[in-house]
Every structure is written in C-alpha cells, then in structure tokens.
Amino acid sequence: MFPLAQESAFFRSLAVRAMITTMAKNAPPRPLDDAALSDFLAEHTFGALATLKRDGRPHLSTVVYAWDPETREIRISTTEDRLKVKQIRGNPTASLYVSSADHWKFAVAEGKAELSEVTRTPGDTAGLDYLAAQRQKPDNEEEFLETIAAERRLYITLKTDKLYGTALDIA
C-alpha cells in the first residue's frame, strides 16, 4: 500500500482501492469491439465533443447527443453562435468522447462533422427539418418553431468513420 493511503480519505474510497488493486495485478484495459462500442454510445446521451482550434489544439464542449447505429452518425443540437460551430466550419474533423458513470469504460467516435442549415424564421425549411428530426414531437409545434428560430438552432452531424474504446474490469 502507498505510505499516505491510510491517512487520506481519498485513498480510502472503494473506487480507488479497486483501482490500486487492479493496477497491482496489471490487469490491462479490455478493448471493446464495434458492437459493444455502438451499444455503449446508444446507452448514453452526454459526451465531450472535441473540435480543433486554429492553432491545432482541441476545444472540448460537453454536449447532449443521439447515436444512430444504422447510419453510424451522432447528432448534436446547438446554436449558430457557439464556438464549436465556427471551428467545424473551419475544420470538420471532430471526435466525441463518452465515459461511463464510474469512468472505467469509454468510447470515442471520430469522423467529419457536417452542419445543417440554421433555422432563422419560424417554419423555414431548416426549422421543419429540425422538427422532423425530434424523437419526441413538441406539444405546440408553432411555439417550438418560433423558439428554435429565435435561438438560431442547427444540428451537428458527426459522420463516424472510427470507433474505439476500452473497459477496465475492476470487479
């Protein structure tokens, strides 16, 4: 055991004990196959979208997403004024990182991002397309179209060309 382990509440936590035990056993992370990665992405809705700044460094944004396993696309709702939109316009390369609640499992989806048209006027084509993409239809479609036009909403679609991730089995 580490010298300060008995003195720190942090090291006394179950998760850290399990990590130390696993690391001591040299248990390697288990690569996830394509089906497991797709299932994992479908089970979650929050992730971190990485886009590229002009200087090449990543910019990370916490996002809510929807995964379509058939098309292998990730759809993210955003507004026109967000930095991620500007960066995707400059360079469409993007990745989405998704972690399990305990952080022992993760998936990354890499690909090129495309931007939908921005809805600017209630009921315009972009707004109607946005409405059609909703999993759950709003109670008041007219109000919904007014809101998304006022917010200048659009979709980011990440067309995934690579999935990877691992799980660390600590149980």
C-alpha positions in Angstrom: 0.0 0.0 0.0 1.1 3.6 -0.6 2.6 5.3 2.5 -0.1 8.0 2.7 -3.0 5.7 1.9 -4.1 5.2 5.5 -4.1 9.0 6.1 -6.2 10.2 3.1 -10.0 9.8 2.8 -9.4 9.9 -1.0 -7.4 6.7 -0.9 -9.9 5.0 1.4 -12.6 5.2 -1.2 -13.7 1.9 -2.7 -13.1 3.1 -6.3 -9.5 4.0 -5.5 -8.9 0.8 -3.6 -10.2 -1.2 -6.6 -8.0 0.8 -9.0 -4.9 0.2 -6.9 -5.7 -3.5 -6.6 -6.3 -3.8 -10.4 -3.2 -1.8 -11.2 -1.2 -4.0 -8.8 -2.4 -7.1 -10.7 -1.5 -5.4 -14.0 -5.0 -6.1 -15.4 -5.0 -4.4 -18.9 -7.9 -2.5 -20.3 -10.2 -4.6 -22.4 -10.7 -3.3 -25.9 -14.4 -3.0 -26.9 -15.5 -4.4 -30.2 -17.6 -2.5 -32.7 -20.9 -3.9 -31.4 -20.1 -3.1 -27.8 -19.0 0.4 -28.7 -22.2 1.0 -30.6 -24.3 -0.3 -27.8 -22.4 1.9 -25.3 -22.9 5.0 -27.4 -26.6 4.2 -27.7 -27.0 3.8 -23.9 -25.6 7.3 -23.1 -26.6 10.8 -24.1 -23.8 13.0 -22.7 -20.3 13.3 -24.1 -17.5 15.7 -24.8 -17.2 16.9 -28.4 -13.7 17.7 -29.5 -13.2 20.2 -32.3 -10.0 21.8 -33.5 -8.9 25.4 -32.8 -7.0 27.3 -35.4 -3.7 26.6 -33.6 -4.4 22.8 -33.7 -5.3 22.4 -30.0 -8.6 20.7 -29.2 -11.6 22.5 -27.9 -13.9 20.4 -25.7 -17.6 21.0 -25.3 -20.0 19.0 -23.1 -22.9 18.0 -25.4 -26.1 16.0 -25.4 -26.2 13.7 -28.4 -28.1 11.0 -30.1 -26.4 8.0 -31.7 -27.8 6.2 -34.8 -26.2 2.8 -35.1 -27.6 2.2 -38.6 -26.1 5.3 -40.2 -23.2 5.5 -37.6 -24.0 9.1 -37.1 -24.1 11.3 -34.0 -26.5 14.2 -33.9 -26.0 17.2 -31.7 -28.3 20.2 -31.3 -26.6 23.6 -30.9 -26.9 27.2 -31.8 -25.2 29.2 -34.5 -23.2 31.4 -32.1 -21.3 28.5 -30.5 -17.5 28.2 -30.9 -17.8 24.6 -32.0 -19.9 25.6 -35.0 -17.2 28.2 -36.0 -14.5 25.6 -35.6 -16.3 22.9 -37.6 -16.8 25.4 -40.4 -13.0 25.9 -40.4 -12.2 22.2 -40.0 -14.8 19.4 -39.9 -12.6 16.9 -38.1 -14.2 16.1 -34.7 -14.4 13.4 -32.1 -16.9 12.6 -29.4 -15.7 11.1 -26.1 -18.2 9.3 -23.9 -17.5 7.8 -20.4 -19.3 5.5 -18.1 -20.5 7.0 -14.8 -17.6 5.3 -13.0 -15.1 6.2 -15.8 -13.8 2.7 -16.1 -15.3 2.4 -19.6 -15.2 4.8 -22.6 -15.9 5.1 -26.3 -14.6 7.6 -28.8 -16.3 8.3 -32.2 -14.1 10.0 -34.8 -15.1 11.5 -38.1 -16.1 14.5 -40.1 -18.8 16.8 -38.8 -21.5 18.4 -41.0 -23.6 21.4 -40.1 -27.3 21.6 -41.0 -28.8 24.9 -42.2 -29.6 27.3 -39.4 -33.3 28.0 -38.7 -33.9 31.7 -38.9 -37.6 32.2 -39.5 -40.3 30.1 -37.8 -41.4 27.4 -40.2 -38.5 27.8 -42.6 -37.1 24.6 -44.3 -34.3 24.3 -41.7 -36.8 24.6 -38.8 -39.1 22.0 -40.3 -36.2 19.6 -40.9 -35.2 20.2 -37.3 -38.7 19.5 -36.1 -38.9 16.3 -38.2 -35.7 15.0 -36.5 -37.1 15.3 -33.0 -37.6 11.9 -31.3 -40.5 13.3 -29.3 -42.7 15.8 -31.0 -43.4 19.0 -29.1 -46.9 19.7 -27.8 -47.0 23.1 -29.6 -45.2 22.9 -32.9 -45.7 26.6 -33.7 -44.1 27.6 -30.4 -41.3 25.2 -30.9 -40.5 26.5 -34.4 -40.5 30.1 -33.0 -38.2 29.1 -30.2 -35.6 27.3 -32.4 -35.6 30.2 -34.9 -35.1 32.8 -32.2 -32.2 30.6 -30.9 -30.8 30.0 -34.4 -30.6 26.3 -33.9 -28.9 23.8 -36.1 -27.6 20.2 -35.9 -24.1 19.0 -36.0 -24.0 15.5 -37.6 -20.8 13.6 -36.9 -20.3 11.0 -39.6 -18.3 8.4 -37.7 -15.5 6.7 -39.6 -13.8 5.2 -36.5 -14.9 3.9 -33.1 -12.6 2.8 -30.3 -12.7 2.4 -26.6 -11.8 0.2 -23.6 -13.2 -1.1 -20.4 -11.2 -1.7 -17.2 -12.8 -4.7 -15.4 -12.1 -4.0 -11.8 -14.8 -6.1 -10.1 
